[in-house]
Amino acid sequence: MPNSGEEWQVARRRKGAGRKGKIPHTARHEPGHADAVDTDRTKQRITETMAELRCADFWLEWRDRLTAVAKADFPEVGGDPAAGADPGPEGGDRARELPSGTQECVCYGLGSFSSCVTARYQLAMLLLILESLKIPMERCSVYDPVFSSGEMEEGKRAVSRPTLFYLMHCGKALYNNLLWKNWSRDALPLLTIIGNSFAGIQDRMIQRELQRDYSYIAHAVCVCEEWPLPCPSRLLDTFNDTALITFKPCGLCKLPQSTWGEAPEPQYQHCPDLEIIQRGPQR
């Protein structure tokens, strides 16, 4: 991480279970690519991009919206993560170590920031968000098949504490899978999503196909709170159609009780261009 003593984390796979590890010094442009990356030069570019964005008017709007929403939902967000920490006995409740605000961050679909300008801007923005929300970098996991073939994530990640998901230009199935895995009145309010606008997805799709293939997005668009995030014309390929999405418990009451029954896992039988690599059914 530029200008700090921390290192951000790239999620890895081992024996079918997720874990976190430091970013490799020879990140790949794509799985199996043989060329090593100039790590120092890459870090310098990320630092420069962060400095550029930090002075941009649109970032200031992002920052103000993010912090306002975080403080409204979790009044203690932005405090010292160590304040009031109760480490407890080894193996105890890890959630007590953190404030009641957003506690973790998960990033999908970042891409090769060492070789792609778009991915570098998206990474720089992610680092600014972590900085503003005071989310420690060791609590940020980054998944993308470009890092290794073991990171072909489908977004089926259940949460148990407030978690920010950073999903820039990810496929609809990934959003749908994330919603499915957390489809309950208790879990959805723990999600904060920065990614493609659900309203935009709805507008661009035939309604019957949205309800058939991405039913969780179809339900969520009716009950989520969504704030469009601005984007300058020069960065339309990087941040266009981006929104901040949250779920308030009172909003979820708009859905009928039957919605919260057995939630079938999405199958996508009618979606030839799925934009994710499927691993198979799970619960």
The 8 nearest C-alpha neighbors of each residue, nearest first, counted from 0:
[[1, 6, 5, 3, 7, 2, 4, 42],
 [0, 2, 46, 3, 42, 45, 43, 4],
 [3, 1, 0, 4, 46, 5, 42, 43],
 [4, 2, 5, 1, 0, 6, 136, 7],
 [3, 5, 6, 2, 0, 1, 7, 136],
 [6, 4, 3, 0, 7, 136, 137, 135],
 [5, 7, 0, 8, 136, 4, 21, 137],
 [8, 6, 136, 137, 0, 5, 139, 21],
 [7, 9, 21, 140, 20, 137, 139, 19],
 [8, 10, 141, 22, 140, 20, 19, 21],
 [11, 9, 19, 140, 141, 142, 18, 20],
 [10, 12, 18, 19, 17, 9, 20, 150],
 [13, 11, 17, 16, 149, 18, 15, 14],
 [12, 14, 15, 16, 17, 11, 18, 149],
 [15, 13, 16, 12, 17, 18, 11, 149],
 [14, 16, 13, 12, 17, 149, 18, 11],
 [17, 15, 13, 14, 12, 18, 11, 10],
 [18, 16, 12, 11, 13, 10, 15, 19],
 [17, 19, 11, 10, 12, 16, 20, 13],
 [20, 18, 10, 11, 9, 8, 140, 17],
 [21, 19, 9, 8, 10, 22, 11, 18],
 [22, 20, 8, 9, 23, 7, 6, 19],
 [21, 23, 9, 8, 20, 24, 7, 26],
 [24, 22, 25, 26, 21, 20, 9, 27],
 [23, 25, 26, 38, 22, 36, 35, 37],
 [26, 24, 35, 23, 36, 27, 38, 37],
 [25, 27, 23, 24, 36, 146, 35, 28],
 [28, 26, 29, 32, 146, 25, 30, 35],
 [27, 29, 111, 32, 145, 114, 26, 30],
 [28, 30, 145, 27, 32, 31, 146, 111],
 [31, 29, 147, 32, 145, 148, 27, 146],
 [30, 32, 29, 33, 27, 147, 28, 148],
 [33, 31, 29, 30, 27, 34, 28, 35],
 [32, 34, 31, 35, 27, 28, 30, 29],
 [35, 33, 32, 36, 27, 28, 25, 26],
 [36, 34, 25, 33, 26, 37, 27, 24],
 [35, 37, 25, 38, 26, 34, 113, 27],
 [36, 38, 40, 39, 41, 35, 25, 113],
 [39, 37, 41, 40, 36, 42, 24, 25],
 [40, 38, 42, 41, 37, 43, 44, 36],
 [39, 41, 43, 37, 42, 38, 44, 36],
 [40, 42, 38, 44, 43, 39, 113, 37],
 [43, 41, 45, 39, 44, 40, 46, 38],
 [42, 44, 40, 46, 41, 45, 47, 39],
 [43, 45, 47, 41, 46, 42, 48, 40],
 [44, 46, 48, 42, 47, 43, 123, 49],
 [47, 45, 43, 49, 44, 48, 1, 42],
 [46, 48, 44, 50, 45, 49, 43, 51],
 [47, 49, 51, 45, 50, 46, 44, 123],
 [48, 50, 123, 46, 52, 51, 47, 53],
 [51, 49, 47, 53, 48, 52, 46, 54],
 [50, 52, 48, 49, 53, 54, 47, 55],
 [53, 51, 55, 49, 54, 50, 48, 58],
 [52, 54, 50, 51, 55, 49, 58, 59],
 [53, 55, 52, 51, 56, 50, 58, 59],
 [56, 54, 52, 58, 57, 53, 59, 51],
 [55, 57, 59, 58, 60, 54, 53, 52],
 [56, 58, 60, 59, 55, 229, 61, 230],
 [59, 57, 61, 60, 55, 56, 62, 52],
 [58, 60, 62, 56, 57, 61, 63, 55],
 [61, 59, 57, 63, 58, 62, 64, 56],
 [62, 60, 58, 64, 59, 63, 65, 228],
 [63, 61, 59, 65, 60, 64, 58, 66],
 [62, 64, 60, 66, 65, 61, 67, 59],
 [63, 65, 67, 61, 62, 66, 68, 60],
 [66, 64, 62, 68, 67, 63, 61, 69],
 [65, 67, 69, 63, 68, 64, 70, 62],
 [68, 66, 64, 70, 69, 65, 63, 71],
 [67, 69, 71, 65, 66, 70, 64, 72],
 [70, 68, 66, 72, 71, 67, 73, 65],
 [69, 71, 74, 73, 67, 68, 72, 76],
 [72, 70, 68, 69, 73, 74, 67, 66],
 [71, 73, 69, 70, 68, 74, 100, 247],
 [72, 74, 100, 70, 75, 69, 76, 71],
 [75, 73, 70, 76, 71, 72, 100, 69],
 [76, 74, 73, 100, 99, 78, 98, 77],
 [77, 75, 100, 78, 74, 73, 70, 69],
 [76, 78, 133, 132, 75, 79, 100, 131],
 [79, 77, 76, 75, 80, 98, 82, 133],
 [78, 80, 82, 81, 77, 98, 133, 76],
 [81, 79, 97, 82, 98, 78, 96, 84],
 [82, 80, 84, 79, 83, 97, 96, 98],
 [83, 81, 79, 84, 80, 78, 98, 97],
 [82, 84, 81, 85, 96, 98, 80, 97],
 [85, 83, 96, 81, 82, 86, 95, 97],
 [84, 86, 87, 96, 95, 83, 93, 97],
 [85, 87, 96, 84, 88, 95, 93, 91],
 [88, 86, 85, 91, 89, 92, 90, 93],
 [89, 87, 91, 90, 86, 92, 85, 93],
 [88, 90, 91, 87, 86, 92, 93, 85],
 [89, 91, 88, 92, 93, 87, 86, 94],
 [92, 90, 88, 89, 87, 93, 86, 95],
 [91, 93, 94, 95, 90, 87, 86, 96],
 [94, 92, 95, 96, 91, 86, 90, 97],
 [93, 95, 96, 92, 97, 160, 98, 102],
 [96, 94, 93, 97, 85, 92, 84, 86],
 [95, 97, 84, 94, 85, 93, 86, 81],
 [96, 98, 80, 95, 94, 84, 102, 99],
 [99, 97, 100, 80, 75, 76, 78, 96],
 [98, 100, 75, 73, 76, 97, 101, 102],
 [101, 99, 76, 73, 98, 75, 102, 161],
 [102, 100, 161, 162, 103, 163, 76, 99],
 [103, 101, 161, 162, 100, 134, 97, 160],
 [102, 104, 162, 138, 139, 101, 163, 134],
 [103, 105, 139, 163, 162, 164, 138, 140],
 [104, 106, 164, 140, 139, 141, 165, 163],
 [105, 107, 141, 165, 164, 166, 142, 140],
 [108, 106, 142, 166, 109, 143, 141, 165],
 [107, 109, 143, 110, 169, 166, 142, 167],
 [110, 108, 107, 118, 143, 111, 106, 167],
 [111, 109, 118, 108, 145, 112, 143, 115],
 [110, 112, 113, 28, 114, 115, 118, 145],
 [111, 113, 119, 118, 115, 114, 110, 116],
 [114, 112, 111, 41, 115, 36, 119, 28],
 [113, 115, 112, 111, 28, 116, 119, 118],
 [114, 116, 112, 118, 117, 111, 113, 119],
 [115, 117, 119, 118, 120, 114, 112, 113],
 [118, 116, 120, 237, 119, 115, 121, 236],
 [119, 117, 112, 121, 115, 120, 116, 110],
 [118, 120, 112, 116, 122, 121, 117, 123],
 [121, 119, 123, 117, 122, 118, 124, 116],
 [120, 122, 118, 124, 119, 123, 125, 117],
 [123, 121, 125, 119, 124, 120, 118, 126],
 [124, 122, 49, 120, 126, 125, 121, 45],
 [123, 125, 121, 127, 122, 126, 120, 128],
 [124, 126, 122, 128, 123, 127, 121, 129],
 [125, 127, 129, 123, 128, 124, 130, 122],
 [128, 126, 130, 124, 125, 129, 131, 123],
 [129, 127, 125, 131, 130, 126, 132, 124],
 [130, 128, 134, 126, 132, 127, 131, 133],
 [129, 131, 127, 133, 128, 132, 126, 134],
 [132, 130, 128, 133, 129, 127, 62, 66],
 [131, 133, 129, 134, 130, 77, 128, 66],
 [134, 132, 130, 131, 77, 129, 135, 78],
 [133, 135, 129, 132, 136, 102, 130, 103],
 [136, 134, 137, 138, 133, 129, 139, 130],
 [135, 137, 7, 138, 139, 134, 6, 5],
 [136, 138, 135, 139, 7, 8, 6, 5],
 [137, 139, 103, 136, 135, 104, 140, 134],
 [140, 138, 104, 136, 137, 105, 103, 8],
 [141, 139, 105, 10, 8, 9, 106, 104],
 [142, 140, 106, 9, 10, 105, 107, 8],
 [143, 141, 107, 150, 10, 106, 9, 108],
 [142, 144, 108, 145, 150, 146, 107, 109],
 [145, 143, 150, 151, 147, 148, 146, 149],
 [144, 146, 29, 143, 147, 30, 110, 111],
 [147, 145, 144, 143, 27, 26, 30, 29],
 [148, 146, 144, 149, 30, 145, 150, 143],
 [147, 149, 144, 150, 30, 151, 146, 145],
 [150, 148, 147, 151, 12, 144, 11, 152],
 [151, 149, 144, 143, 148, 152, 142, 147],
 [150, 152, 144, 149, 148, 276, 143, 153],
 [153, 151, 150, 154, 142, 143, 276, 155],
 [152, 154, 155, 173, 275, 277, 151, 176],
 [153, 155, 173, 177, 176, 156, 152, 174],
 [156, 154, 177, 176, 153, 180, 157, 152],
 [155, 157, 154, 177, 180, 158, 181, 176],
 [156, 158, 180, 181, 155, 159, 177, 186],
 [159, 157, 160, 156, 186, 181, 162, 189],
 [158, 160, 157, 186, 161, 189, 162, 94],
 [159, 161, 158, 189, 162, 102, 94, 103],
 [162, 160, 189, 101, 102, 190, 100, 103],
 [163, 161, 103, 190, 104, 101, 102, 160],
 [162, 164, 104, 191, 192, 190, 103, 105],
 [165, 163, 192, 105, 104, 106, 166, 191],
 [164, 166, 106, 193, 192, 194, 105, 167],
 [167, 165, 194, 107, 169, 106, 193, 164],
 [166, 168, 194, 169, 165, 195, 108, 109],
 [169, 167, 195, 166, 194, 170, 108, 241],
 [170, 168, 167, 166, 108, 171, 173, 107],
 [169, 171, 274, 172, 173, 168, 275, 174],
 [172, 170, 174, 173, 175, 169, 213, 274],
 [173, 171, 175, 170, 174, 176, 273, 213],
 [172, 174, 154, 176, 175, 171, 170, 153],
 [175, 173, 177, 171, 176, 172, 178, 154],
 [174, 176, 172, 178, 173, 177, 215, 216],
 [177, 175, 179, 173, 155, 178, 174, 154],
 [178, 176, 154, 155, 174, 180, 179, 175],
 [177, 179, 175, 181, 176, 180, 182, 215],
 [180, 178, 182, 176, 181, 177, 175, 215],
 [179, 181, 177, 157, 178, 155, 182, 176],
 [182, 180, 178, 186, 179, 157, 187, 183],
 [181, 183, 179, 178, 180, 187, 186, 184],
 [182, 184, 185, 186, 181, 187, 259, 179],
 [183, 185, 186, 187, 248, 251, 182, 188],
 [184, 186, 183, 187, 188, 189, 248, 182],
 [185, 187, 181, 183, 189, 188, 184, 182],
 [186, 188, 189, 190, 181, 184, 185, 246],
 [189, 187, 246, 190, 247, 186, 248, 185],
 [190, 188, 161, 187, 186, 160, 162, 191],
 [191, 189, 188, 162, 187, 161, 163, 192],
 [190, 192, 163, 245, 244, 164, 162, 189],
 [193, 191, 164, 244, 243, 163, 194, 165],
 [194, 192, 243, 165, 242, 166, 164, 244],
 [195, 193, 166, 167, 241, 242, 192, 165],
 [194, 196, 241, 240, 242, 168, 197, 167],
 [195, 197, 199, 242, 198, 241, 240, 200],
 [198, 196, 200, 199, 220, 201, 195, 216],
 [199, 197, 201, 196, 200, 202, 220, 225],
 [198, 200, 196, 202, 197, 201, 203, 240],
 [199, 201, 197, 203, 198, 202, 196, 204],
 [202, 200, 198, 199, 204, 203, 197, 206],
 [203, 201, 199, 200, 204, 198, 205, 206],
 [202, 204, 200, 201, 199, 205, 198, 206],
 [205, 203, 201, 202, 206, 209, 200, 208],
 [204, 206, 208, 207, 209, 203, 201, 202],
 [207, 205, 209, 208, 204, 210, 201, 202],
 [206, 208, 210, 209, 205, 211, 204, 212],
 [209, 207, 211, 210, 206, 205, 212, 204],
 [208, 210, 206, 213, 207, 212, 211, 217],
 [209, 211, 214, 207, 208, 217, 213, 212],
 [210, 212, 208, 209, 214, 207, 213, 206],
 [211, 213, 209, 208, 267, 210, 214, 269],
 [214, 212, 209, 216, 215, 210, 175, 211],
 [213, 215, 210, 217, 216, 211, 212, 218],
 [216, 214, 218, 217, 175, 213, 219, 178],
 [215, 217, 219, 218, 214, 213, 175, 220],
 [218, 216, 214, 215, 219, 220, 210, 209],
 [219, 217, 215, 216, 220, 221, 214, 222],
 [218, 220, 216, 221, 222, 217, 223, 215],
 [219, 221, 217, 218, 222, 223, 197, 216],
 [222, 220, 219, 218, 223, 217, 253, 254],
 [221, 223, 250, 219, 220, 251, 253, 224],
 [224, 222, 246, 220, 219, 245, 221, 225],
 [225, 223, 245, 244, 246, 222, 226, 247],
 [224, 226, 244, 243, 223, 242, 227, 245],
 [225, 227, 243, 242, 228, 244, 224, 64],
 [228, 226, 242, 241, 243, 229, 225, 196],
 [227, 229, 242, 241, 61, 226, 230, 243],
 [230, 228, 57, 227, 231, 61, 60, 241],
 [229, 231, 238, 239, 57, 235, 232, 234],
 [232, 230, 233, 234, 235, 229, 57, 238],
 [233, 231, 235, 234, 230, 239, 236, 238],
 [232, 234, 231, 235, 236, 230, 237, 238],
 [235, 233, 237, 232, 236, 231, 238, 230],
 [234, 236, 239, 232, 237, 238, 233, 230],
 [237, 235, 234, 238, 239, 117, 233, 232],
 [236, 238, 234, 235, 117, 239, 121, 120],
 [237, 239, 235, 241, 230, 236, 234, 240],
 [238, 240, 235, 241, 230, 237, 236, 234],
 [241, 239, 195, 196, 238, 242, 199, 227],
 [242, 240, 195, 194, 239, 228, 196, 238],
 [243, 241, 227, 196, 228, 226, 194, 193],
 [242, 244, 193, 226, 225, 192, 227, 228],
 [245, 243, 225, 192, 224, 191, 242, 193],
 [246, 244, 191, 224, 223, 190, 192, 225],
 [247, 245, 188, 223, 187, 224, 248, 250],
 [246, 248, 250, 249, 188, 251, 245, 223],
 [249, 247, 251, 250, 188, 246, 184, 252],
 [250, 248, 247, 252, 251, 253, 246, 222],
 [251, 249, 222, 247, 252, 248, 253, 223],
 [250, 252, 253, 248, 249, 222, 254, 184],
 [251, 253, 250, 254, 249, 248, 255, 256],
 [254, 252, 251, 250, 255, 222, 249, 221],
 [253, 255, 252, 251, 258, 256, 222, 218],
 [256, 254, 257, 258, 253, 252, 259, 251],
 [255, 257, 258, 259, 254, 260, 252, 253],
 [258, 256, 259, 255, 260, 254, 261, 262],
 [259, 257, 256, 255, 260, 254, 262, 261],
 [260, 258, 257, 256, 183, 261, 262, 182],
 [259, 261, 257, 258, 262, 256, 183, 263],
 [260, 262, 263, 259, 258, 257, 264, 182],
 [261, 263, 260, 264, 179, 259, 182, 258],
 [264, 262, 261, 265, 179, 266, 260, 282],
 [263, 265, 266, 262, 179, 280, 281, 282],
 [266, 264, 267, 263, 176, 212, 213, 179],
 [265, 267, 268, 264, 212, 280, 269, 263],
 [268, 266, 270, 269, 212, 265, 273, 213],
 [267, 269, 266, 270, 271, 212, 265, 273],
 [268, 270, 267, 271, 212, 266, 211, 208],
 [269, 271, 267, 272, 273, 268, 212, 266],
 [270, 272, 273, 269, 268, 267, 274, 275],
 [273, 271, 270, 274, 275, 269, 170, 267],
 [272, 274, 275, 270, 271, 172, 170, 267],
 [275, 273, 170, 272, 276, 172, 171, 169],
 [276, 274, 273, 277, 153, 170, 172, 173],
 [277, 275, 151, 278, 153, 274, 152, 273],
 [276, 278, 279, 275, 153, 151, 152, 280],
 [277, 279, 276, 280, 153, 151, 152, 281],
 [278, 280, 277, 281, 266, 276, 153, 264],
 [281, 279, 278, 282, 264, 266, 277, 265],
 [282, 280, 279, 264, 155, 278, 180, 265],
 [281, 280, 264, 180, 155, 263, 157, 179]]
